[in-house]
Amino acid sequence: MPIRTVIAEDNLLVREGVRGLLSSAEDIEVAGVFEDLPGVQVGIRTLEPDVVITDIRMPQVAATRDSDWRPSCGSSDPRWAWSY
């Protein structure tokens, strides 16, 4: 069973690079890729990933406390990996 992963990154080059790297792994499924906070919040609720990889410097994330936006992702409880 592959690890369902969601990527949240506002930089196109980084976003596509991470997608390419993860997609090449047999045990990882890239379930969704998002460029902004509202998109990733909806994606987490609908896709229910195991892992979320997000850019901590995305404008909407950097301006918001972690506790303010993560609960709005719904009942899914993915593991979080922060990139910088």
C-alpha positions in Angstrom: 0.0 0.0 0.0 1.6 3.3 -1.1 2.0 6.3 1.2 -0.5 8.9 0.0 1.2 12.3 -0.1 0.1 15.8 -0.7 2.5 18.6 -1.7 1.9 22.3 -0.9 4.4 24.6 -2.5 4.0 28.0 -4.1 7.1 27.9 -6.2 6.4 26.0 -9.5 9.9 24.7 -10.0 10.2 23.3 -6.5 6.6 22.0 -6.6 7.2 20.1 -9.8 10.7 18.9 -8.7 9.3 17.4 -5.5 6.4 15.8 -7.4 8.9 14.3 -9.9 11.1 12.9 -7.1 8.2 11.4 -5.1 6.4 10.0 -8.2 9.5 8.0 -9.1 9.3 6.1 -5.8 7.3 2.8 -5.9 5.9 3.2 -2.4 4.7 6.8 -2.7 1.6 8.1 -4.4 1.4 11.8 -5.0 -2.4 12.2 -4.3 -2.4 16.0 -4.9 -0.2 19.1 -5.5 -1.3 22.5 -4.4 0.1 26.0 -4.8 -1.8 27.8 -2.0 -3.2 27.3 1.5 -6.9 27.2 0.6 -6.2 24.5 -2.0 -4.2 22.3 0.3 -6.9 22.6 3.0 -9.5 21.3 0.6 -7.1 18.7 -0.7 -6.4 17.3 2.7 -10.1 17.1 3.5 -11.0 15.3 0.3 -7.9 13.2 -0.4 -7.1 12.2 3.2 -3.3 11.8 2.7 -0.9 10.0 5.0 1.7 12.8 4.6 1.6 16.5 3.8 4.8 18.2 2.6 4.4 22.0 2.8 6.5 25.0 2.3 6.6 26.9 5.6 7.4 30.1 3.7 4.3 30.1 1.5 2.8 33.5 2.1 -0.4 32.3 3.6 1.3 29.8 5.8 4.1 32.1 7.0 1.5 34.7 8.0 -0.7 32.2 9.9 0.0 30.3 13.1 0.2 26.6 12.5 -2.7 26.1 15.0 -4.9 28.5 13.1 -4.9 26.6 9.7 -4.2 23.0 10.4 -7.4 22.2 12.2 -9.4 23.6 9.3 -8.1 20.8 7.2 -10.8 18.5 8.6 -10.7 15.2 10.5 -7.8 13.8 8.5 -4.7 13.5 10.7 -1.7 13.3 8.2 1.9 13.5 9.3 3.5 16.9 8.3 6.9 17.5 6.7 7.9 21.2 6.5 10.2 22.4 3.8 12.0 25.7 3.8 
